[in-house]
Amino acid sequence: MPLRSEQHDQAELQRLSRVKTLPPKTTAAMGEELIHFFKQSVEKRQGKFAKIADVWSRLIPPMMLEHCALESFSRGTLAVLVDSSPHLYEMKQLLLSGLEKQFLIACKSAGLKKINLKPGRWYQGDGKEQRLNF
């Protein structure tokens, strides 16, 4: 008699397992959507910003490069952070002396129309080490 009870218990457990277990939910693969997003949003913008950054690093004097950081590029406007008022003034003078015109011509294919300088820091601290290690 105990043998029948074990078979009955085993059958009951199998039935409960089958009834209570839910099949795993199937979701659509994200690969296609991520590739599309990357091509539309990231790759396109990165290409333009990379060209602008390359021209920036070639045209701006090395001394000033340490005190500036490209912040963003949106709707044809390049936002540049400059870490101090004296450097901001010096950068404005450089751009007004003809550097801005050269820069706009060199980056015309990237859609650059305007350069907006603004005070700000992209690093913590005051030393050169903090600026370069960011």
C-alpha positions as CSV (number, residue, x, y, z in Angstrom):
1,M,0.0,0.0,0.0
2,P,2.8,2.5,0.7
3,L,4.1,2.0,-2.8
4,R,0.8,3.2,-4.3
5,S,0.8,6.3,-2.1
6,E,4.3,7.3,-3.3
7,Q,3.2,6.9,-6.9
8,H,0.1,9.0,-6.2
9,D,2.2,11.7,-4.5
10,Q,4.7,11.7,-7.4
11,A,1.9,12.1,-9.9
12,E,0.3,14.9,-7.9
13,L,3.6,16.8,-7.7
14,Q,4.1,16.4,-11.5
15,R,0.6,17.7,-12.1
16,L,1.1,20.7,-9.7
17,S,4.4,21.5,-11.3
18,R,2.9,21.5,-14.8
19,V,-0.1,23.6,-13.7
20,K,1.8,26.1,-11.5
21,T,4.8,26.7,-13.8
22,L,4.4,29.5,-16.3
23,P,6.2,29.4,-19.6
24,P,8.9,32.0,-19.9
25,K,7.8,35.2,-21.6
26,T,9.1,35.8,-25.0
27,T,10.3,39.3,-25.9
28,A,11.4,40.8,-29.1
29,A,15.1,41.0,-29.7
30,M,16.6,44.4,-29.1
31,G,19.6,44.0,-31.4
32,E,17.9,45.6,-34.4
33,E,16.5,48.5,-32.5
34,L,19.8,49.2,-30.7
35,I,21.7,49.2,-34.0
36,H,19.2,51.6,-35.5
37,F,19.4,53.9,-32.5
38,F,23.2,53.9,-32.6
39,K,23.3,54.7,-36.3
40,Q,20.7,57.5,-36.0
41,S,21.7,59.1,-32.8
42,V,25.2,58.2,-31.7
43,E,27.3,57.6,-34.9
44,K,25.9,60.6,-36.8
45,R,26.6,63.0,-33.9
46,Q,29.9,61.5,-33.0
47,G,31.2,61.9,-36.5
48,K,30.4,65.6,-36.6
49,F,31.7,66.2,-33.1
50,A,34.9,64.3,-33.8
51,K,35.7,66.4,-36.9
52,I,35.0,69.6,-34.9
53,A,37.3,68.4,-32.0
54,D,40.1,67.6,-34.5
55,V,39.9,71.0,-36.1
56,W,39.7,72.6,-32.6
57,S,42.9,70.8,-31.5
58,R,44.7,71.9,-34.6
59,L,43.7,75.6,-34.6
60,I,43.7,76.6,-30.9
61,P,47.1,77.2,-29.4
62,P,48.2,74.5,-27.0
63,M,48.4,76.9,-24.1
64,M,44.7,77.6,-24.5
65,L,43.7,74.0,-25.1
66,E,44.5,73.3,-21.5
67,H,42.0,75.8,-20.3
68,C,39.1,74.9,-22.7
69,A,36.8,72.0,-23.1
70,L,34.3,71.3,-25.9
71,E,31.0,70.9,-24.0
72,S,28.4,70.2,-26.7
73,F,27.4,70.7,-30.3
74,S,23.7,71.3,-31.0
75,R,21.8,73.0,-33.8
76,G,25.0,74.3,-35.3
77,T,26.3,75.9,-32.1
78,L,29.5,74.7,-30.4
79,A,29.5,75.3,-26.6
80,V,33.0,75.6,-25.2
81,L,33.8,75.8,-21.5
82,V,36.7,78.1,-20.4
83,D,38.0,77.6,-16.9
84,S,38.8,81.3,-15.9
85,S,37.8,84.8,-16.7
86,P,41.3,85.8,-18.1
87,H,41.4,82.8,-20.3
88,L,37.8,83.5,-21.4
89,Y,38.8,87.0,-22.4
90,E,41.9,85.7,-24.2
91,M,39.9,83.1,-26.1
92,K,37.3,85.7,-27.2
93,Q,40.2,87.9,-28.5
94,L,41.6,84.9,-30.4
95,L,38.3,84.1,-32.0
96,L,37.7,87.8,-32.9
97,S,41.1,88.1,-34.5
98,G,40.1,85.7,-37.3
99,L,40.4,82.3,-35.7
100,E,36.6,81.9,-35.5
101,K,36.2,82.5,-39.2
102,Q,38.9,79.9,-40.0
103,F,37.2,77.5,-37.6
104,L,33.7,78.0,-39.2
105,I,35.1,77.5,-42.7
106,A,37.0,74.3,-41.7
107,C,33.9,72.8,-40.0
108,K,31.2,74.0,-42.4
109,S,30.6,70.4,-43.6
110,A,29.8,69.4,-39.9
111,G,27.1,72.1,-39.8
112,L,29.0,74.5,-37.5
113,K,27.5,78.0,-37.5
114,K,28.4,79.6,-34.2
115,I,30.9,79.2,-31.3
116,N,29.5,80.0,-27.8
117,L,32.2,80.5,-25.1
118,K,31.1,80.3,-21.5
119,P,32.8,80.2,-18.1
120,G,32.9,76.8,-16.4
121,R,35.0,73.9,-15.2
122,W,35.0,70.3,-16.3
123,Y,37.3,69.3,-13.5
124,Q,37.6,69.5,-9.8
125,G,40.5,71.4,-8.1
126,D,42.8,74.1,-9.3
127,G,45.9,72.4,-10.5
128,K,47.0,71.4,-14.0
129,E,46.9,67.7,-13.0
130,Q,43.2,67.8,-12.3
131,R,42.5,69.4,-15.7
132,L,44.5,66.8,-17.7
133,N,43.4,63.7,-15.7
134,F,39.7,64.3,-16.1
